[in-house]
Every structure is written in structure tokens, then in C-alpha cells.
């Protein structure tokens, strides 16, 4: 029960991260968001490691593990997060969130190729469903969320998503987010759960170092220094919420199996729709097809992440069909 609670809190925190980041990039830039959210992650993980008394064990990680986690930081927190911010800026969080869930497919594919883990037919079908959900949301027409919002939007520009740019960067983010768990698994396999905090601290530290090096480039430095306080507030909320989300995720997997935690994390799509309606009603795409697409993507993500035998036992399918769906690659 405790692990499920932590996973649900993590899903909600990830959704808050998406809507606050969306609010910030309306007038701010992804570079400005990176400059605030990434260093903030270092502070959050350093504080968490200090509270549980793990900071002194930082040097106990092997150089190989530390190198893998540094790579995770650069790939996930720099490349993936930047692409995520660009996608959200271009097309909004509602449309790009289903594409971002392709990270589940990327992780599964790499787990089969790199870690030689089995993949069932049902999991392959789940991957197809995630892609189908993304295609369904793509067909949603752009319109304000309600009559009241339509009146408000008439006085200013109604949000029109740049779908091609948004989907391109969302796909790149999904690839980065989908690859980093494999690297983290290679770094932290067979280690103590508390090493997740130390690994996260190293990852955020490496990402912060890259951000610091980016200051050498004058255009990037000018862009970041032009940060407006109003945008900075939303980027701070985004960085804080994503660090909290990852902290809850590490806490969840420390007390509950991955097969329990990962399916609950898919609830972040539901939380995202709710929070977007509250915070960004004029700056997102809403509609029946968005809800249908999100629902299909959630079904696909659950098919990928939940154990196949568990799903089949609940569905009670005929043995011939169940045997086919159990077939593993």
C-alpha cells in the first residue's frame, strides 16, 4: 500500500511538472527552464540524501556506476528535458504527453536487445496501442476548452499547436527518457535501494555541469540572463515538482515491485488532463479525441508494464488466445 501511495504521488508530481513547465515556456525559453530546474534537482537530491544519511556513502559507488549515472544525467536531464520543454512549448503538454509515453516502448525494446529480457506478444500490442493513442490525439481539432474560455480567447491569440515541431521533439525526448532507465539499471543493478538517491545526485550533478558549460556560449548566456521573474517562478515550480516526483519514484521502488509502481505512474496522463484544465485552459488542446487518445495510451502502457500472466488471469481469455499472448520474443 505504501509503495502504491508513493507511486501515485509521483504520478501527480510529474503531471504538475508538465503543466508548470508549460506555463513557463509560454513566454520563456527552454534554456531558461533548464538553468533553473536542473540545478534545483541537485539541491533536492542532496537534501534528501543528507536526511537519510547517505551522503557519506557517495564515494562508495564504483567509478563505473558513477560514470553510467553521469551519462544518465546528461541524456535524461539535459537532452531529454530540453527536448521535452521544446515539445511542450510548441504543441502543449496534452498533445505531446502521449508521444512521450513512447519512452515505455523504447525502454522495453532496449531491455530486450541490451539486457536480454523477454518481451511477450501482449507487451508488443501495448506498444502499438501507445502509438495509436498518439495518432488519435493528433486528430483533435484546435478549439477553446469552453464558451467562457472562447470569449476570453477572442481578445487574444488562441493557442495553435505547432504539431510537427512538438511531435519531433517529443519523440526525441521519449528516446532519451526511454534509454536512461537501461543505463541506470546497468549502474545500480544489485545495489541497495538508497543508492538510487546517490545515483540521482550524481546524474543531476553531471547535468548541472553541462548547463554551467553552456554559459560559455554568449547567446545562451544572454538568453538565460534575460529570464523574467514571472517565468522563473513557474520554472522553479517545475524543477521542484519533478525532483519531488523522482524522489517519490525512488521511494516507491524501494518498498514495492516495479510491476506495481510503473503501471500506477501511467496515471500521470490523467492528472495532466485535470491540472491542464485548471492551470492552462487557454493554452492546451482539449476535446474528445484527446481523452480517447490518452485512454488508449494508458491501456497500452499498462499492457507493457504489467506482468502478462497477471493481465491474462484477470481477463480470463480462452487458453488458445492466452497462449498466443504469452509467447515471448
PEVENDA-V930264 format. One record per residue. N is the residue number from 0. RES is the residue in one small letter. PHI is phi in whole degrees, 0 to 359 (NA if undefined). PSI is psi in degrees with one decimal (none if undefined). NEAR is the number of other C-alpha atoms within 10 Angstrom. Layout:
# PEVENDA-V930264
N&RES&PHI&PSI&NEAR  N&RES&PHI&PSI&NEAR
This chain:
# PEVENDA-V930264
0&x&NA&-40.6&10  1&x&295&-41.9&11  2&x&296&-40.8&22  3&x&296&-38.0&20  4&x&295&-45.0&14  5&x&299&-41.3&24  6&x&295&-40.4&30  7&x&295&-40.9&25  8&x&296&-36.6&22  9&x&295&-43.0&29  10&x&298&-43.8&28  11&x&296&-39.3&23  12&x&292&-38.4&24  13&x&297&-38.8&24  14&x&294&-41.1&28  15&x&299&-39.6&25  16&x&302&-43.0&25  17&x&294&-44.7&26  18&x&287&-34.5&28  19&x&287&-36.3&24  20&x&296&-40.5&29  21&x&300&-42.1&30  22&x&296&-38.1&25  23&x&290&-40.6&26  24&x&279&1.1&23  25&x&301&-40.4&14  26&x&235&-11.0&12  27&x&264&-171.2&23  28&x&236&156.9&20  29&x&301&-35.5&22  30&x&297&-39.8&20  31&x&295&-40.1&22  32&x&297&-41.5&25  33&x&297&-41.2&22  34&x&297&-24.9&23  35&x&263&-48.3&22  36&x&290&-36.0&26  37&x&288&-52.9&28  38&x&300&-32.9&19  39&x&298&-34.1&21  40&x&297&-36.4&26  41&x&300&-47.9&21  42&x&298&-42.5&16  43&x&295&-46.1&18  44&x&288&-33.1&25  45&x&295&-42.3&20  46&x&296&-44.1&14  47&x&297&-42.5&18  48&x&294&-35.7&22  49&x&292&-39.2&13  50&x&297&-40.3&10  51&x&270&3.8&10  52&x&72&35.0&11  53&x&253&-5.3&15  54&x&300&-39.3&18  55&x&296&-19.7&10  56&x&268&7.0&12  57&x&300&-40.5&16  58&x&285&-7.9&10  59&x&283&-18.2&11  60&x&294&138.8&16  61&x&293&153.3&12  62&x&304&-35.0&11  63&x&295&-45.2&11  64&x&297&-42.2&19  65&x&297&-39.1&22  66&x&294&-41.6&18  67&x&298&-43.4&22  68&x&291&-32.7&30  69&x&296&-39.9&24  70&x&296&-38.3&19  71&x&301&-42.7&29  72&x&299&-45.0&28  73&x&293&-43.5&23  74&x&288&-46.2&23  75&x&279&-51.0&25  76&x&272&-15.9&27  77&x&254&-64.8&23  78&x&293&-53.9&18  79&x&297&-45.3&25  80&x&292&-39.1&25  81&x&298&-46.4&22  82&x&297&-36.6&23  83&x&298&-45.9&31  84&x&297&-41.2&26  85&x&296&-41.1&24  86&x&295&-44.6&32  87&x&296&-38.7&31  88&x&296&-38.9&26  89&x&280&-41.4&25  90&x&234&-2.6&26  91&x&88&160.1&30  92&x&286&-35.0&31  93&x&297&-44.8&25  94&x&288&-40.2&30  95&x&277&-17.0&25  96&x&297&-37.9&27  97&x&291&-34.4&31  98&x&292&-39.4&29  99&x&299&-27.8&25  100&x&288&-3.6&29  101&x&295&-13.3&27  102&x&301&-30.1&26  103&x&297&-42.1&24  104&x&294&-42.8&24  105&x&298&-43.0&20  106&x&296&-43.4&20  107&x&297&-44.3&24  108&x&298&-45.8&20  109&x&292&-32.8&16  110&x&297&-37.2&19  111&x&289&-44.1&13  112&x&284&-46.5&11  113&x&271&-47.2&12  114&x&265&-3.6&13  115&x&59&36.8&11  116&x&274&148.1&13  117&x&287&155.3&14  118&x&224&123.5&18  119&x&272&164.9&18  120&x&299&-38.2&19  121&x&298&-37.8&24  122&x&292&-36.7&25  123&x&297&-40.9&19  124&x&298&-38.8&15  125&x&300&-40.3&24  126&x&298&-40.0&27  127&x&296&-39.0&18  128&x&296&-38.4&22  129&x&298&-44.8&30  130&x&296&-41.4&19  131&x&298&-39.6&19  132&x&299&-38.9&26  133&x&296&-40.0&25  134&x&292&-34.9&18  135&x&293&-45.7&20  136&x&297&-29.3&27  137&x&298&-25.7&18  138&x&274&-2.8&12  139&x&291&128.3&17  140&x&288&151.7&14  141&x&277&124.9&14  142&x&199&154.2&17  143&x&299&158.0&22  144&x&288&-25.5&18  145&x&201&171.5&12  146&x&299&-41.4&9  147&x&299&-44.5&9  148&x&291&-29.2&14  149&x&295&-39.1&14  150&x&296&-43.7&11  151&x&295&-41.6&14  152&x&290&-21.1&17  153&x&295&-27.4&10  154&x&277&-7.0&8  155&x&214&179.7&8  156&x&289&128.6&10  157&x&285&140.3&17  158&x&297&123.4&18  159&x&241&110.3&15  160&x&292&141.4&19  161&x&267&88.5&14  162&x&296&-45.2&16  163&x&300&-48.7&12  164&x&297&-44.4&16  165&x&297&-45.3&24  166&x&290&-33.9&25  167&x&297&-50.6&17  168&x&289&-32.2&26  169&x&295&-38.0&33  170&x&295&-43.1&23  171&x&297&-40.6&22  172&x&296&-41.6&29  173&x&298&-39.7&27  174&x&296&-41.7&23  175&x&293&-47.1&26  176&x&294&-31.4&26  177&x&283&-26.1&25  178&x&277&-35.9&23  179&x&299&-35.4&24  180&x&297&-32.2&20  181&x&294&-43.1&19  182&x&296&-41.8&20  183&x&295&-37.3&22  184&x&297&-40.9&16  185&x&293&-29.0&16  186&x&278&-37.2&24  187&x&247&5.6&19  188&x&302&138.2&12  189&x&62&27.4&8  190&x&248&174.5&11  191&x&290&147.7&9  192&x&304&-35.2&15  193&x&296&-19.7&16  194&x&295&-19.3&20  195&x&299&-39.2&23  196&x&295&-43.7&23  197&x&293&-39.9&25  198&x&297&-41.7&25  199&x&297&-37.6&25  200&x&296&-42.8&26  201&x&295&-42.3&25  202&x&298&-47.2&28  203&x&294&-36.3&31  204&x&296&-42.7&24  205&x&296&-41.1&26  206&x&295&-39.2&27  207&x&295&-36.9&25  208&x&298&-39.4&14  209&x&295&-42.3&16  210&x&299&-41.2&20  211&x&296&-40.1&13  212&x&294&-31.2&10  213&x&296&-23.3&15  214&x&296&-18.1&16  215&x&296&-34.7&10  216&x&285&121.7&9  217&x&300&-43.4&10  218&x&299&-41.1&11  219&x&293&-41.4&15  220&x&298&-42.8&16  221&x&294&-39.3&11  222&x&298&-45.5&15  223&x&290&-39.5&20  224&x&291&-16.6&12  225&x&274&11.7&12  226&x&301&130.3&17  227&x&273&144.4&13  228&x&300&-35.3&9  229&x&294&-41.3&12  230&x&292&-40.7&20  231&x&302&-34.9&19  232&x&296&-45.3&14  233&x&292&-37.5&23  234&x&294&-34.0&28  235&x&296&-46.2&20  236&x&300&-40.3&20  237&x&296&-47.6&28  238&x&296&-39.4&25  239&x&293&-43.8&21  240&x&292&-36.1&24  241&x&287&-33.6&24  242&x&294&-41.5&26  243&x&297&-41.3&21  244&x&300&-44.1&24  245&x&290&-33.1&21  246&x&296&-44.2&21  247&x&297&-36.2&21  248&x&296&-46.1&22  249&x&297&-39.4&22  250&x&295&-37.9&20  251&x&294&-47.4&25  252&x&287&-13.2&20  253&x&284&-24.2&15  254&x&239&-3.8&15  255&x&217&153.1&16  256&x&295&152.8&12  257&x&304&-38.7&15  258&x&293&-16.4&14  259&x&270&-40.6&18  260&x&287&-50.1&25  261&x&299&-44.3&23  262&x&300&-38.6&20  263&x&294&-32.0&23  264&x&298&-23.2&22  265&x&293&-13.5&23  266&x&294&-11.7&19  267&x&301&-30.2&23  268&x&295&-38.5&24  269&x&292&-46.7&16  270&x&300&-36.2&19  271&x&297&-44.6&23  272&x&299&-41.7&23  273&x&294&-49.5&14  274&x&292&-34.8&18  275&x&296&-37.6&25  276&x&296&-35.0&18  277&x&282&-47.8&11  278&x&267&-37.2&15  279&x&231&52.2&18  280&x&296&-27.7&17  281&x&264&-1.5&21  282&x&236&18.7&25  283&x&224&164.6&26  284&x&261&122.6&26  285&x&242&165.7&23  286&x&148&172.4&14  287&x&299&-41.2&12  288&x&292&-32.5&17  289&x&297&-45.1&24  290&x&295&-42.5&19  291&x&296&-45.0&15  292&x&298&-41.6&25  293&x&297&-42.2&28  294&x&297&-42.3&18  295&x&295&-41.5&23  296&x&296&-39.1&31  297&x&297&-42.8&26  298&x&299&-41.0&18  299&x&295&-43.8&28  300&x&296&-37.7&27  301&x&293&-38.6&24  302&x&296&-33.9&23  303&x&284&-40.4&28  304&x&267&-24.8&21  305&x&272&143.9&19  306&x&305&133.5&15  307&x&302&-44.4&20  308&x&297&-34.4&14  309&x&296&-45.2&9  310&x&295&-44.0&15  311&x&294&-34.5&18  312&x&293&-32.3&10  313&x&285&-41.5&8  314&x&287&-29.6&10  315&x&63&42.7&9  316&x&285&157.7&13  317&x&304&149.3&9  318&x&300&-34.5&10  319&x&296&-42.9&8  320&x&290&-41.2&10  321&x&299&-38.9&19  322&x&294&-37.9&13  323&x&294&-43.8&12  324&x&289&-21.6&19  325&x&279&-15.6&16  326&x&303&132.6&13  327&x&245&144.2&13  328&x&271&none&11
